[in-house]
């Protein structure tokens, strides 16, 4: 599901909205195979995700899925570089450094590879988590309140980066209360109970 943009590309970003407790995060967790749905099935490209083996779930998370968690899911007590290296495919040293610096430049954290993660503010941690997605280039991105801890300028940068990832072929599903995020998406699903 996507809407054509003025240049003919299909953007595939969908916003999930609704009040707290309406199931936005739960739906993302079910799609990301962190929770099991009570009923129904989840399919991706015509293949069921529900009920797959633990081994296939690990492969799906490793090769297809990128998650932008509310709590950032960074590795504590490490550097920015070490947090990014977990997302790196195998590259030569020079190429790896170029990818890391490029991602950090894109999220406004350039030149900070050696800085301890615990020195970062909440917004900077969210931007570091976004840099991991830029490096990984996953086919499916689940973003749970990705702008919740950010000021307007950084929220705009996150939205723009997610749009760039969608323009590059990723499917982006965003749970949000933010009207700016909702309006930036090509599709909108309201989970408000009726």
N, C-alpha and C positions, 0 to 999 in steps of 0.2 A: 504494500500500500504506500503510495507516495504521490506527491503532486509534482507536475512538471514545473521547473523554474523557467524564467524568461530565456535562458540559454539552451533549453531543450533537455537538460539533464533531469533525472528523476531523483528528487530528494526524498529520503525515507526516514523522517523523524516523526515520532508520534508522542504526544504529551498525554500522560495519564493524570487526570485531576479528580478532585473530590475532597471532602472533608477528612480530617484525621480519623483514622479507624475505618475508612471506606475500602481498604484493601489494596492500595497502590503498592506499598512495599511488599506485601504478601504476594501479589501477582508477580512482581519482579523476582522475588525469591523462588517462586515456583518455576518460572521460566529459566532461571539460573540454576535450577536443580538443588537449591539450598533447602527448600521446603517441598512437601508433596501436596498436590491439590486434594481436597476432600472428594471431589468428583470431577468428571470430565477428563479430557486429554489435552495435551499441549503438543503441537506439531511444529516442526521447522522444516521448511522446504519439502513438505509432504511426508516427512518421517516423524514418527512419534518420539517425543522426548520423555513422556511419562513412562515410568517403569523400566528404563534402560539400566543396564548393569553398572556397578560402581566403576568398573574399568572404562566403559564407554562414556560415563559421566565425566571422569577425569580428562579424557581425550577431548570431549566437547568443551570443557572449561579451558583447557590448555590451548586448543587450536582455533576455537570459534568465538568464545565469549570474552568480553571485556566488561568489567563491573566497576562503576564509580559509586562507591559506598558512601553513606552519610558519615560514617566514622573514618573514612579515608583508607582504612585497611593497609596502612604502611607498616613496615618492619621497624619496631622501636629500637632505640639504642644503636642505630646505624647511620650512615651518611646518606645524603641525597643520592650520590652515585650508586651506593649499594642498593638502595630502593629501586633505582631505575634499571640496574643490571639484571634483576630478576625478569624483566620484560624483554630483554635483548635476545633476539635470535643470535645464533653463532655468527660473529663477524670478526674480521681482523681488527686489531687494536685501534688503528687509526680510524677505520670506518665506524667502530663502536663509539669512539669519543665524539665523532662528528654527529652521530645520531642523538647521543645524550645531550650535547650542547645545543643542537637544533631544537630538540623538544623543550629544553629549559628556556631557550630564547622565546619560543612561541608562547610559553605560559608566564613569562616575565620573571624567571628565576636564573637568568644567565650568569655564569661565572661562580656558581655556588655548589659545585659538585662535592666538595670536601666538607661542607657544612653538616653538622649533626642534625638529623631530622627533628629531634626534640627542641631545637632552637626555633623552629618554624611556627608561625601563628596558625590558627585554624584555617584561615583562607589560603595561606601558603601551602599547607599540607594538602588541601583540596586541589590546588594547582599542580602539586607534585604528582598526585594520583592521576590527574589528567595527562601529565607528561608521560606517564607509563602507558596510557592508552595510545598516545600519539606514536610511541615507539612500537607497540605491539601491532597496531592496525587490525584490531579484531573485526570479524564480519558482523557480529551482533554486540551492541553496547547497551547495557542496562544502567541507567543513571538515576540514582535515588536522591532527590533534592540536591542536585549538583551545585546550586548557587546559594544554598541556605546560609553559608558562613561568609559570603563574599559581598563586597561593596558593589555598587552599580557598574563601575568600570571593569572590575574583574568578572562580574557576572556576564557582562557583554562579551568578554574574551572567551569565557567558557562556552557560551551559546555559539559564538562564531566558530570555535574549535570543533564542537560537536557537529555543527553544520558542515564544516570542511570534511570531517570523517564520513558523514553521510554522503556528501558529494563524491567522496572517494570510493563509495560502494558499500559502506556499512549501513546496517539497519540500527537506528538509535531509538530506544524507548526510554522516556524520561518521566519519572514520577515527580510532580511538582505542585506547589501552591502558588508559584510565581506567575503572574499574568504575562510578564515579558517573555518568560520561557515558553509558556503555552502558545503565545501568539507567534513565536519564532518557528514553531514546528509546523510541518506540512499537514499533519493530522492531529485530531484531538479526541480523546475518549474520556467522557465524564463518568466516574464510578460512583457518583452520588446515588445513594439508595432512594428508590421512588416508592 
